[in-house]
């Protein structure tokens, strides 16, 4: 087992759920629960593939320059092989639920992942905008004369007056 990635929790959850549910149970829950779990598993696989594609060239450069040892490169190579086997297993499982889904599950997983990333980016922008507006509001409250801010407001006025007196004294 590679130690490049932490445990693949969605795979373990899928395996546990597949022991609990039958794809063709009386209530029709089995298919839905297992297909959703398989999709979560595929999404993590896509994340890992993208991460390895991004990190492997950088890691190869670090190995060539002698910054890190060959073991790191061997670890990512092993992780790639494990991920490839994992993807084959996901495709095989997907075919059991819906013929042809094995060919499309990773495209769907990548689309879901992109949507999640967009939502995260929007949330971060909203959080950043909220933080910026909170800072602006705090600055405005400080300059409007709350009890705490009036003390801070007096100091700059005194300094401003001193600066003005200093200029007039030097100019005059």
N, C-alpha and C positions, 0 to 999 in steps of 0.2 A: 504494500500500500504506500502510495505517495503521501508525503507530509506537506505538500505544497498548499493544499486547500484543507480547511477544517472539514469535519464530518459532513457528509451530504444528508442533512436532515430531511429534506423533502423526499429523498429516495427511501430513507428508513420509514418515514410516515406513510408513504405509498405502500411499502411492503406490509406494514402493520395493518393498514386499512384493507389491503387485499386479502388478508387473513380474516378480517372481521366481516367483510361484505362480499357477497357474490355479485358478479356483474348482472346477473339476471334474477335479482331477488323479487319477492312478491310485491313490494311497494315501489319498485323502480328507482330506489335510492342508490343502489349499488353502482350502476353505470355512472350516474352523475357525480357521486362522491369520488369514485375512482378516476374518472376522467379529469376532474378538477385537480386531484392530487397528482396525476400524471402531468398535467400542464404545469403545475408548480415545480415539479421535478425538471421538466424541460426548460423552464425559465432559468433555473439555477445553472443548468448545463450551458445555456447560451451565455449567461454571465461569465461563467468560467472560461468558455472558449474566447470570448472577447478579451478577458483579462490576460489570458495566455498570449494571445496575438499581440497585445500591447506590450507585455513585459518581456517576452522571450528575446526580441532583438536587443533590448537594453541589457538584459542579462548576458547575452552572448558577447556584447561589447565589453562588459565588466570582466568576463572570464578572459577574453583576449588580452585585456590590459592588465590582468593579474590582480584585480581588486578583490574578486571573489574566486573561490575554488570551483573546480569542475563538478563537485557534488551538487551545487545549486542547479547547474544546467542539467545534470542527470535527473534531478528531482522534478524539474518542470517537464522534461521529456517523458518521464514515467507518468506524470499527471496528464499529459496529452494522451497517452495510450489508454489510461483509465477512463478518461472523458470520452474517448472514441468508443470504447466498449460500452460505457454508460449510454451513449447516444444510440448505439445499435439496440440495446435493450429497450430503450424508450420507444424506438420505432416499432419494434416487435410488439410491445404492449399496446401501442396505439392502434395497430392493425387489428388487434383482438376486439377492440371496442367499435371501431368504425373502419371498414375497408377503405384504404386510400389515405387515412388520417396520418399514417406513418410518414408519408411523403410531405405532409404539410405541417405537422405539429411544431417543428422548429421555426418555421416561418411565422406561425401564429404566436409562438412563444416570444420571438424577437419583436413582433408588433406589440405584444402586451408589455414587454420590457421597455420599449421605446415610449409607450404611453405612460408608464410608471415614472420614467425618468423625466418626461415633460411635466408631469404633475408635481414632481419633487422640485423641479427648477422653478415652476410657477409659485409653489409654496415658499421657496427660499426667497424669491423676488418679493413676494407679498410680505414675508417676515422682514426682509431688508427694508422695504418701503415703510412698514409699520414701525420698525426701529428708527428709521430716519425721521418719520413724522413725529414719533415720540420724543426724539432728541430736539426737534424743532419746537415742539410744544413745550418741552421743559425749558428751552432757551427763552421762548416767548414768555412763559410764566415767570421766569427769573427776572426778565426785564420789565415786567408789568407791575412789580411791587408787592410780591408776597412777603410776609415778615422776614423770611430767610433771605430773600433776594434783595430787600431794601438795604440790608447791611452790606451785601456785595456790591450793590449799585452805588452806595456812597463812596466806597473806596476809589473806584475809577474816576468819579467826578472830582474828588480831591486831587487825585493824581493829574487829571486833566487841567485843573485850575493851577496846579503847581507848574505844569509844563507851560501853560500860557503865561504865567507870571515870569517864568524863567526866560521865555522868548522875549517878552516885552522889556524885561530888565536888560537883556543882552542887546536888543535892538535899540533901546532908548538911551 
